Amino acid sequence: MANLESDFAGIKSPNPFWLASAPPTNTGYQVMNAFKAGWGGAVWKTLGQPIVNVSSRYGALAYKNNKMMGLNNIELITDRSLEINLQEMKEVKEKFPHHALIASMMFETKEEWHDCIKRCEDIGVDGFELNYGCPHGMCERGMGSAVGQNPDVCEKITSWVTEKATKPVIVKLTPNITDITKPALAAQRGGASAVSLINTINSVTGINLDTMEPNPSVAGLSTHGGYCGPAVKPIALNMVSELTKHPDFKLPISGIGGVETWQDAVEFFLMGASTVQVCTAVMHYGFKIVTDLTEGTNEYLDSHNMKSIADLRGIVANKLKKWEELDLNYKVIAHIDPEKCIGCQLCYIACEDGAHQSIALVPGNRIPVIKEDHCVGCNLCSLVCPVENCISMVKIETGKPKLLWKDHPKNPSKQASKV
């Protein structure tokens, strides 16, 4: 069996599956229950100056059978005193000394940062996570994503922390930015030990059409909130890959965003993450999902004769290239398995109205037919088909050599060079 023990920037834990800083890590009771269930670490709900939360706080984007494909929250950092949080964190660390306990923090002044760092280290935390990502409530006060969106401020505050902290410092990055590498490199310059990403995405998930109120409603009003859950995973994977591939970025990465199953976690590892953090899936299904994460990842590693997460890390990131580096002569077309086809004709409708009119219907037969000489291999039919493995994309040997855009006759720059 593979070894899932984790050493993330010097922070050791039984496995790389951590709870993200969020409602599931709000109390010592919750974190201890999580550790009993098998989680390797937890990032405590963000510490800071006292705040007051509103009611209600959550909204969701639903799609078909998934009632929480995307979760929106307008909850802020901890609404409990620093003293109570520190006492419970101390108790957790005493009872679970081998699990990773990370203090998430958000303050305004250098003195506040330094005071909290000392008090957290006195109770034995394993590291710190600097919350530069919260996109609502706190950013209007100059904290959260307001820091993550400004590389100079990101570097400055990170240096405040690293000059005082003796434990590893993780910077949590905001996705509400056009270039994730800029704050990541700023965090690195500020002395950070690692980064975590992504934090939540600025959003409004919906409107109640009966009351004409935005969700979640607070006495008929609402505000923009943080979007998370399965729907954000593609954005998170892309941003993790951008850091993994950047030649100047050297810090380990904790991946966050839509991790619900072991397959999700492995995707983050393949993209370059060393640990993953989970929030929404626990809010939906509870702490016991960690069993699926650990057992599934272990079985996957064993099936590929790999000994640890390190063997997976970053394998896929470097397979993401610029569009111009893709082979224009590579060809696939769709194939429908008539034994599996149920005759719903969704593929025909999708292709006819939304793609390339490459599927035909035969009178008297519910099973569609691919127009092989017309199919462009876009994949849409296979994506809308409700039957698993009914439509496959088959590689076609064209006999043509690899062709990049720079060499294509339609490339304007190539045409200009001939003039």
N, C-alpha and C positions, 0 to 999 in steps of 0.2 A: 504494500500500500504506500502511496506517495506521502511525503511529509508536508503537511500544511502549516507547520509552524512559520511564523512571520517575524522578520526583523526589518521594520520600516523606519529608515533613517535613525536607527538605534533604538526604536521603540519595539519591544518584543511582545508577542501575543500568541496564544495557542493556534490561531488561524487568522487569515487575512480578512475575515468578515466582521466589520465594525458597524455599530449603529451610528448614524449621522446625528449631528447636533440638531435636535428637533423635539417635538412633544414626547416621543418614546424615551428620551433621556432626561426628562424633566425632574425626576426624583430618584433617590437612592433605592427605593422600593422597586421601581421599574428596571433600573440598571442591574440590580442584583438578580432579579428574575430573568433578565436577558442572559446574564453570565451563566446562570444555572441551566438555561436552555441550550447553551453552547456557543454563544457569540464570543468572538475573540477579543473585542474591544468596544469601547463606547466613547463618543465625543459628547461631553455633557452639554445640555442646553445652554446657550450662550449667556455668560455672566456679564453683568454691567450694572449701571445705575438703575435703580428701581423704575419700572414702567407699569402701566395699567393697560390690560388687554380689553378688547371689545367682545361683544356677543351679538351676532354669531361671527364665526371666524373662517369657516371653510366653504369652498364651492368646488364643484367637480364637473369635468367634461366627460360625458358618457358616450360610448359608441357600442351599439348592439348589446352584447351580453356583459361588457365590462363597464360597471357603474362608476369606476374611478380610473379611467384611462389617463386622465390628467387631473391633478388635485391643485386647487388654488387656495392659498392661505394668506390671511392678513394678520396672523398672530405675530407678535414681536418676540423679543428675547425674554429671558426668565422674568416672571413677575414676583419671584420670591427673593428675599433678602440674601445678600452675599454670605452672611453668617450661617444661615440655614443651609444654603447650597454647600458651603465648605464643610460643614459638619457631616452632611450626608455623604459627600465625596470621600471624606476621611474614613467613614465607616465602610464604604464600598471597597476602598483600597486595602483596608485591613483584612476584610473577609475574602477578597479575591486578589491577592498580591501578584499573581502571575498573568492577570488580564490587563490589557492596555486601558488606562483611564486618561482621557485627554480633556483638558480644560479649554473650552471655546470661550473667547473673550471679545468684548467690544467696548471701547472707552473713547473719550475725547482727548484727554490730556496725558502727557508723558507720565506725570505723577500717578495718575490713576492706573495706567498700565503697569508701572513698576510695583505699586502697592499690591495689586492683584497677583502679579507673578510671584512675588515673595510669599504671599499667603498660600498660594496654590502649591508651591514647591515645599512649603513647610508641612503640608499634609500628605505629600508623597505622590503627586500626579506624575504621569510618565511623559507628558509633553503638553504643548499648547497648540491650539488652532485659532488663528486670527480671522475673525469673521469680516471679510471684506466683500461680502456678497449679498447681504439682505437687501432686496430691492424695494422695500416699502416701510414707511414709518420711521426707520432709523436713518435712511439715506437723506431724508429731508432735514435731518439734524447734523449732517456732515459726516455720518458714520456709514457702516455697511458698504453698499455698492458705490457710494460716493467716493470711498477710498479706492475700491477696486478699479474704478474707471479712470483714476488719475495715477499714472505710473510714478510720478514724483512723490506724491503723498504716500502711495503704497510703499515705496522704498524707504521713506523717512520713518513712518510708523513701525515698519518691520525692523528697522535698525534700532529704534527705541527699545523694542522688545528683546532683540538678540543681544543688546549690550547688557541686559539685566538677567535674562534667563540662562540657566545652566542646563535645562532640559531641551530636547528638540523642539523646533518651532515650525509649524505647518501653516502656510498661508492659504486660506480658502478663497478661491477666485470667483468673480461674478461672470456669468455668461452674457450679461447685458452690455456687450462691447463688441466692436467690429474685429479686433485683433487680440486674441487671448494671449499671444506670446509677449505682448508689451508689459502687462502687469506681472506675468510670470517671471520675466527676466528682471523686472524691478524688484520683485520679492527675492530673487536669487542675489541680486546686488546688495540687498538689505541684510543678507546673512541668513535667510531662511534655510531650514534643513530639508523641507519638502513642500509640495503644494497639494491641495485637494480641489477637485472641480468635477461637476459644476454646482454652484449654488442655484437657487431658483430663478426662473425667468419671469420678467415683468409681464403681467397679464391681467386680463379680465375674462373669466371663463364663460360667462353667459348672462342672460337677462330673463327674468320671469315675465313671460308675455301676458300673464293674467294681471299682475300688479304693476307691470312696467317698471320694475326695480332691478338694479344690477345685483348679481350674487357675489359674495354673501351679503344679505341685507342687514343693515344696522339702523333700525328705525326708518327704513325707506331709503337710506343712503348706503353707499359702499365706497371702496377705494381700490386702486390697483394693488395686486398682490403677487405672491411668489408661486410660480407654476412648477410642478414636479410630477413624478410618477412615470409610468411606462412611455407616455407620449414624448418625454424629453430625452429619452435614451439616444436617439440618433444625433442630436445636437451635442450631447455629452461625449459620445464616442469620437465625433469629429474633432472636438476641441482637445481631447486627450491625445489624439493622433498628431495634432499640430505641435504639441509640446514634445512628444516623443521624437518627432522627426527634426525638430529645430536643432541645428548644429551647435548652438551656443547654450542650450538649456541642458543642465546636468542633474537636476534634482529628481528624486523619486516622486511618484504620483499616486495619490489616493483617488480612485475613480468614484464619482457620485452621479446618479441620475437614471432612474428607471430600473434599477436592479431589483428583480423580483424572483428570478430563478437562477439555478446554477449556470444555465446557458448564458444568461445576461452577464453574470460575473466573469465567466471565461472570456466573453467578448471584450470586456474591459482589460483583462490581463493580456490578451492577444494584442490589444491596441497600445499597451505600454504601462498599464497601472500595476502597482505592487500590492495594493489592498483595495477593497471596495467598501463604501459606506452605504447603508440602507436606511430609508425613512418611510416612504409612502407604503411600501409593501408590508411593513410591520403594522402600520396604522390600519391597513386593510385586512391582513390575515393573522397578525400576531407574531410573537417571538419565535414560535416553533418552525417557521420557514427556514431557520438556519440549518435544520437537519437536511433539507433538500440541497442547500448551498454546499455544505461540507461533503455529504455523500456523493452528490452528483459530480462535483469538481474532482474528488478523489478518483471516482470511477473513470472520468474522462482522462485524467493524467495517467492512470494505470493502462488504459486502452491505447495510449500513445507512447507507452514505455518512458514516461517522464517521471522524474523523482520529486519535483517541487514546482511551485508557481513560477519560480525564476526561469524554468525551462520554457514557459509559455510567453514570457513577457516580451511584448513588442514584435512578435513574429509577423503580424498583419500590418502594422503601421507603415512599414516601408513598402508595402504593396499598394499603398494609396499614392497615386502619381498625379501630376497635372494632366488635364485632358489631352494636351498636346503630345503626351508621351504614350498614348494608347494606340494600339494597332488598328488602323482603319480597314484593313483587309481581313480582320478576324470576323467570322460569320457564324451565327446560330439561327436556327428557325424552330418554330414550335411544332410539337408532335402530340396529337391527342390519342390516348389509349382508349380504343373503342370498348374494351372490356370494363373499364372503370367509369366511362362517361355516363352520366345520368340524364343527358339530354336537356339540361336546363337552358342551354344556349346563352348563358351569361357571357361567355367568351366572344360569341358572335356579336352580341349587342355592344360590348365594350370596344371591340376592334372596329366595327362598322361605324359607330358614332363617335368614338373617342380616340381612335388610333389610325390604322393604315389600310382598312378595308381588305384585309388579307385572309379572311375566313368566309367560307361560303356555306349556304344551307342547301341540302339536296332534298328535293320534293319526296315526301313519304318517309323521310329518315330524320329523326331528331338529333342525330350525332353530326355536329359540324365538321367541315373538311378544311384543312389548311391549304391555302394557295401558296405552295412552296416557292414558286418563282417570284412571288410578290411579297412574301413575309420578310420584314426587316429585323426580326429578332428582338423586338422591344420588351418582351416579357409580360406585357399587360395581361394577356389571356391567362397565363399561368398564375398571375397574382389574384385575379378575380374568381378563378375556378374554385368552387366550394369542396371539391373532392381532392384529397391529398394525393399527389403524384399522378394525377390524371393527365395533366399537361406538362410536358417536359421540354426543355430547350436543348436541342441537339446541335452539336458542332458540325459544320459543313466544311469539308476541305475544298478550298477555292483554287489551290495551286498557285496562289499569288504570294509574293514575298511580303514581309512585314512592311507596313507603310505608315509613317508618322505624318502628322499635319504639316510639319515643316517641309516635307518633300512632296506634298500633294499638289497636283497641278492647279487646283482651285485656290490655293493659298495666295492671297494678294501679295505678300512679300516675295514669294517665289516668282510670281508673274512680273513684279517690278524689277527683279534681278535680271530678267531676260531682256528688258527694254534697253 
